[in-house]
Structures are given as C-alpha cells and as structure tokens.
Amino acid sequence: MAAPEAAKHPYPLVMHGETRVDPYYWLRDDQRSRPEVLDYLHQENQYCLEQLAAVKTLENDLYKEIVARIPARDQSVPYDKNGYLYQQRYEEGAEYPSWFRAPLTATGQGDWQCLLDGNQRADSRDYYNLGALDITPDNRLMAVAEDFQSRRQYEIRFYDIDRRQWLDDVLTGVSPSLMWANDNQTLFYIRQDEETLLPWQVWRHQVGTPVSDDQLVYEESDDSFYLSLGKTTSEDYIEIIIDSTTTSEVWLVQANQPDHPPVCFLSRREDHEYELDHYQQQFYIRSNAQGINFGLYSVSQSDPQETQWQTLIPVRESRVLESFQVFRDWLVTEERENGLSCLSQYHRFRDERRDIEFDDATYVAWLGFNPNPDTAMLRYGYSSMTTPVTTYQLDLDSGERKVLKQSAVKGFQADRYHSEYLWLTMEDGCQVPVSVVYRKSLYQPGKNPLLVYGYGAYGSSMDADFSSSRLSLLDRGFVYALIHVRGGGELGQAWYDAGRLENKQNSFSDFISGTEQLLARGYGDPQRCYAMGGSAGGLLMGAVINQAPALYHGVVAQVPFVDVLTTMLDESIPLTTGEYDEWGNPADEESYRTIRAYSPYDNICAGEYPHLLVTTGLYDSQVQYWEPAKWVAKLRETATGDQLLLLWTDMTSGHGGKSGRFKGCEDIAQEMAFLIGLSEGILPGQTA
C-alpha cells in the first residue's frame, strides 16, 4: 500500500504581516465526526499496520514480555483513615483496580467491603478512568469522578456505602477535582468551560437536591488560570487553588460552615507562587516570595498577614523546596539538589534536621499518602532505573525504616543492570544532567543502540524511575538515556525559566548536544541512535529533527504538540490561554517570532528526516489529534528520501492512550517493535 496522500485545501493564516498557508487545516474536526477526516485517519492506521507487519511477531512477543512482568494479582499497602483501612486491588487478569475498605475496631480489623469495582464501572467500554474518589467525614457517602471518553470531561456520581446503592445525583462537564465539606452533605466541585474545557467555576452541591439548585462559589475571570480543590491537613478548610504557570492564589472555605463565602488567604501578584496547609491553629506556607527556590513559613490563623510570617526553612541557593507535609512533631519536605530529589525532616519544636539517605546514582523519591498527621510514621516512595517502586515506612523519631512493599517484577535481577548520572557541558557552558541505564553484559562501547528521551517543559521533572517495560529494550542491548534538558524542573525555577518563552531553544540545543556527547562517549552506535518524547516532549522531537535530522535513525513522537503557532493563536482550543506563560502569546509580535522560529510544523524543510512513528488519540483534549496528523502529511509532502513516516491514531482514546493496565501495554509494544525493528534492520519495509 502506498502512503496516504492527504488532500490539500490551502487555508491562509494571517498575523503580523505574514501569511502562512496551511494546506492541511481541513483535518481539524472539533466534533470528530466528518467522514473525510475519519476515513483519512483510518487509511493512515492501515498504512501504519502494513509498514509494521514485518515486526508484528516481535510486537506480540514484546507485549507478552511486558504483560508477564505485571503481577496477575496485586494490591496496595493499606492505609488507615478515619477509622477504616483502605486498599486498592487488582484481581487476576483485571484491567482496572477495585477499591476496598475494612473497619478498625477495638478488637481488630473487620471484614473488607468493595467500594467500587473499576472493571464493572468500565462495563466493556473502550476507555475508563477514575479521576477521584472521596468519602464523607462520617464514612457514609462516596463521590467519584469518572471519564468514559478520554477527553478529561468527568461525571461525578454518589454512592451510599451503608445502603450499597448509587444515588440519582449526577454532575456533568466537570473536572476530577472535588472535596466534601464536614457536614457530610455538601460537595464542592469544579465546572469546565464547555468549549475550552478550562476549569473555571467552583460550585456547591447538596446531595439529594437538583443540580439546578447548586450554588456558584467562585468564578475565575482570567483564563490563564486553572482551578483545583484541596483540603488542609487539619480538615478545617477547603482550599480553592488558583494557578497559572508562574502565579498562584488560594481562597479558603470553612469546612464546618460550607455555606459561608470563601476568603482569599493572600491575593495574587505576578510571579508569586505559594501553596498552603493548616494544622494546629497554624498556617504553613511554601512560597517563593523571598527567592525562586522557595522557603517554608508559618503564621497563626488568628493573624495570617504576610508581615507576620515566621521563617521555618529559608530560601537556599542550591536546594529547591518542592513540597511538604506536616506531622505532630515534624515537617517533612520534598526537596531537590543537583537535579535529584531529596527527603528531609525538620523538627517543629527544636533545631533538628535529618536527611533520608539514598544509594543509587540517579533515582526519584517522593512523599507518600499520609492522611494521619498525629503520628511519627512517614510513608514515602522510592524508585531508580534499577530499583522497582518501593514503599517505605520511616519512624521519624527513631529513624527506623522498613519496606512495606516493593513492586514485583518477574525475572528482574537488579545486579544485571547499571545506571549512571552524568553532567554534560553545553556550548554556552551550562551543565545538563543525564540519567543512563543499560544491561551490563550487553554493553559494548560505541556499538549499542541508544534511545534518548526528553521532555523539558512546564517545570516538570523527568526523574530516573523504574520501568518494567523498558527492560525489553535493555535486554536487547539498548542503552537508555534521559536528558534533563532546560525547561524542566530538575534544577529549580531558574532551570525552568531557561527553557521556556524566549529561551525555548535551549531545550532543543540541550537535547541535540546531549545526544552528540553521549555518542562521543561511546554510549551508543551513531548509526543506531533513536529519540522519544511525548506531548511537550513531542514538540521537542519535532524541533530536534528539523534542526538535526541526520542525528537520529528513528524517532517516536507520542501525542506531539507540533503546530504550536496555530494552536497558540486559537483561544477556542482547550488549554491554549493557560499556556501563554509557557510558550508566549503570539498575538504579541515578539512572541510570534519566537514561536515561529521553532514551531515544528512551520519549519519542515526539504531533506531526509529520521524514520518516524507518530502517535495520537482522536479524543485528545491536550494536543488535538489534527496536529500530529497535519505534521505527518506535511512531512510526506516535503521530506526527501525513503524514510518511514507513520501515523497511528487510537480512535477510542485521548492524551494518555489506552486505559487499563494491560491495554496500555499495546502502545508500548508497538513503539518498541518500531525501534528494535529499525535497529536490527527488519525495518524499513516501505513500498513504493
């Protein structure tokens, strides 16, 4: 089968004196229903399957390998909250988990009761995601937020646990953020804008009353901000959390008086970010008011003015404060230094600090779910490229630590693998960290296929965690490298700022130079070098192959954000307005020129590109499917050579791909088969 040729219908886009003509603009269909668009996507899928037919057996083998490493039955470590133990379980062969609880009595633990079976809720649907599950303080009612389409448009339903029946109340067009008040009847939730899907209104619902009676609590008029909900550790306040890329604000509702209007804790000001907690009549505030790496402060609830804040942890030059949790006698923090996560404990009543030590060269650690603050027991998680996810319990008083659970991975032996943490120097002198892992017995300097991964956006850290599916690549000789490019959060706010807005080119340069240096150091075969990235990391892939097309033999671009300029000019597209602080607003000519210089779709040029597998989901609400579809069509029109240019559209999913713990492995197996097929010469299999 010849590659599909998309019809060309020139569509002019005029801005700042420039006319860009987009011949594939017609592929945009907001309703996902036009026959000519769906037919084209099906043609692309059929072509993709035919071109990957040579590795179909390999893909099936990979899928079986990956699934075999997933325990048939699995369960989380139980936690206790408000007189009950809670646990998530996977039954044998089940795609989705079920949630259970058991009462804690004076004589021990009662019987487990199933609160929700995800497999029953999915009910043979193509997609299911449980976005939230929250239970009233009196333990009687449960609210759940569910997405049945993969477009991040949720429905909230209510379940009477004692009577074991679903109530009639249904809230639609909402985000998954919800929170119960302490009266056990009032639920706070967030409605989304019908067109942009922006979470912009907080509403109050009384169980058992018509939705038409719901009360508007807060409305955000600035469409560059997002709303979410939280509850303080004390459970005295419900938080309305308002965030843009660089600014935040919190409003508080008294959880015991949910009909009272919210009160602003501290009014927003540009570039001030803060988060808030409350415990034992004190507010605790993580804020960057005194420096970009954040400090931690406390203030009495009786006079919470900023002038009264007391410094608990000052801003430090080389250590970033990322989050915190409050306990009876301790504050425990997630921090970051030299690109690596750190956990530290600070005594609340005396000058005492301890760091929790880790052994791997590169790793990630995080604070777990600790619903009971009146304790010295901390749960935290740990993982590295050679250590499966592990849940620890630490006695903050004594320092005694024990493993509560480590994810079982069939056949895995950690001593077969080696990880490293490197620092590479860029042309401008900046040092960029890189995490590397490979199988020791298969490593041959300069001869291994190398897969390089990157993201570099939103200040999000891409940490060196464990991947059981990645073992299928490592066991076939691949070296895997994660380049922590500028634009991520690995080295704090300054690292993020150095890779966004007018500095976005740094992300691309870091990835290109990092790849070149890894090859020069022998971590891979220059003829078998591959790259992968998703979403904003897909933008990274698109820019990199425009700027250094000969560097990579093949690239996997997952749900790639590649039509940056056109999307950022269209406020009707979900999430656009909230992204201005990340990419810039191209209505401003300077921002327009900056984005125009790197936007992958606008900078395709004649020449040979790497072999390319591009994935998308028809119902993606974050990167609309037509961006990767148009990108592949334009590459086919413009690129020279005989490279594979493949587009795979999941016709039933969105940004995160398939739901279900086994179904999701299908996408991974396809991507790995593509890479292995290229590295072993099985692909390309393109026909004329």
Residue, then its C-alpha position, 0 to 999 in steps of 0.5 A: m500500500a502506498a502512503p496516504e496522500a492527504a488532500k490539500h485545501p490551502y487555508p491562509l493564516v494571517m498575523h503580523g504581516e505574514t501569511r502562512v498557508d496551511p494546506y492541511y487545516w481541513l483535518r481539524d474536526d472539533q466534533r470528530s465526526r466528518p467522514e473525510v477526516l475519519d476515513y483519512l485517519h483510518q487509511e493512515n492506521q492501515y498504512c501504519l499496520e502494513q509498514l509494521a507487519a514485518v515486526k508484528t511477531l516481535e510486537n506480540d512477543l514484546y507485549k507478552e514480555i511486558v504483560a508477564r512482568i505485571p503481577a496477575r494479582d496485586q494490591s496496595v499497602p493499606y492505609d488507615k483513615n478515619g477509622y477504616l483501612y483502605q486498599q486498592r486491588y487488582e484481581e487476576g487478569a483485571e484491567y482496572p483496580s477495585w477499591f476496598r475498605a475494612p473497619l478498625t475496631a477495638t478488637g481488630q480489623g473487620d471484614w473488607q467491603c468493595l467500594l467500587d469495582g473499576n472493571q464493572r464501572a468500565d462495563s466493556r467500554d473502550y476507555y475508563n478512568l477514575g479521576a477521584l474518589d472521596i468519602t464523607p467525614d462520617n464514612r457514609l457517602m462516596a463521590v467519584a469522578e469518572d471519564f468514559q471518553s478520554r477527553r478529561q470531561y468527568e461525571i461525578r456520581f454518589y454512592d451510599i456505602d451503608r445502603r450499597q446503592w448509587l444515588d440519582d445525583v449526577l454532575t456533568g462537564v466537570s473536572p476530577s477535582l472535588m472535596w466534601a465539606n464536614d457536614n457530610q452533605t455538601l460537595f464542592y466541585i469544579r465546572q469546565d468551560e464547555e468549549t475550552l474545557l478550562p476549569w473555571q467555576v467552583w460550585r456547591h452541591q447538596v446531595g439529594t437536591p437538583v443540580s439546578d439548585d447548586q450554588l456558584v462559589y467562585e468564578e475565575s475571570d482570567d483564563s490563564f488560570y486553572l482551578s483545583l480543590g484541596k483540603t488542609t491537613s487539619e480538615d478545617y478548610i477547603e482550599i480553592i487553588i488558583d494557578s497559572t504557570t508562574t502565579s498562584e492564589v488560594w481562597l479558603v472555605q470553612a469546612n464546618q460552615p460550607d455555606h459561608p463565602p470563601v476568603c482569599f488567604l493572600s491575593r495574587r501578584e505576578d510571579h508569586e507562587y505559594e501553596l498552603d496547609h493548616y494544622q494546629q491553629q497554624f498556617y504553613i506556607r511554601s512560597n517563593a516570595q523571598g527567592i525562586n527556590f522557595g522557603l517554608y513559613s508559618v503564621s497563626q490563623s488568628d493573624p495570617q498577614e504576610t508581615q507576620w510570617q515566621t521563617l521555618i526553612p529559608v530560601r537556599e541557593s542550591r536546594v529547591l523546596e518542592s513540597f511538604q507535609v506536616f506531622r505532630d512533631w515534624l515537617v517533612t519536605e520534598e526537596r531537590e539538589n543537583g537535579l535529584s530529589c531529596l527527603s528531609q525532616y525538620h523538627r517543629f519544636r527544636d533545631e533538628r534536621r535529618d536527611i533520608e539517605f539514598d544509594d543509587a546514582t540517579y533515582v526519584a523519591w517522593l512523599g507518600f499518602n499520609p492522611n494521619p498527621d498525629t503520628a511519627m510514621l512517614r510513608y514515602g516512595y522510592s524508585s531508580m532505573t534499577t530499583p522497582v517502586t518501593t514503599y517505605q515506612l520511616d519512624l521519624d523519631s527513631g529513624e527506623r525504616k522498613v519496606l512495606k512493599q516493593s513492586a514485583v517484577k518477574g525475572f528482574q535481577a537488579d545486579r544485571y543492570h547499571s545506571e549512571y548520572l552524568w553532567l554534560t557541558m553545553e556550548d554556552g557552558c551550562q551543565v545538563p544532567v543525564s540519567v543512563v541505564y543499560r544491561k551490563s553484559l550487553y554493553q559494548p562501547g560505541k556499538n549499542p543502540l541508544l534511545v534518548y528521551g526528553y521532555g523539558a517543559y512546564g517545570s516538570s521533572m523527568d526523574a530516573d524511575f523504574s520501568s518494567s517495560r523498558l527492560s525489553l529494550l535493555d535486554r536487547g542491548f539498548v542503552y537508555a538515556l534521559i536528558h534533563v534538558r532546560g525547561g524542566g524542573e530538575l534544577g529549580q525555577a531558574w532551570y525552568d525559566a531557561g527553557r521556556l518563552e524566549n529561551k525555548q531553544n535551549s531545550f532543543s540545543d540541550f537535547i541535540s548536544g546531549t545526544e552528540q556527547l553521549l555518542a562521543r562517549g561511546y554510549g551508543d552506535p551513531q548509526r543506531c541512535y533513536a529519540m522519544g518524547g511525548s506531548a511537550g516532549g513531542l514538540l521537542m522531537g519535532a524541533v530536534i529533527n528539523q534542526a538535526p535530522a541526520l542525528y537520529h535513525g528513528v524517532v517516536a513522537q507520542v501525542p506531539f504538540v507540533d503546530v504550536l503557532t496555530t494552536m497558540l493563536d486559537e483561544s477556542i482550543p482547550l488549554t491554549t490561554g493557560e499556556y501563554d506563560e509557557w510558550g508566549n502569546p503570539a498575538d504579541e509580535e515578539s512572541y510570534r517570532t519566537i514561536r515561529a522560529y521553532s514551531p515544528y510544523d512551520n519549519i519542515c524543510a526539504g531533506e531526509y528526516p529520521h524514520l518516524l512513528v507518530t502517535t495520537g488519540l482522536y479524543d485528545s483534549q491536550v494536543q488535538y489529534w489534527e496536529p500530529a496528523k497535519w505534521v505527518a502529511k506535511l512531512r510526506e509532502t516535503a521530506t526527501g528520501d525513503q524514510l518511514l513516516l507513520l501515523w497511528t491514531d487510537m480512535t477510542s482514546g485521548h492524551g494518555g492512550k489506552s486505559g487499563r493496565f494491560k491495554g496500555c501495554e499495546d502502545i508500548a509494544q508497538e513503539m518498541a517493535f518500531l525501534i528494535g525493528l529499525s535497529e536490527g534492520i527488519l525495518p524499513g519495509q516501505t513500498a513504493 
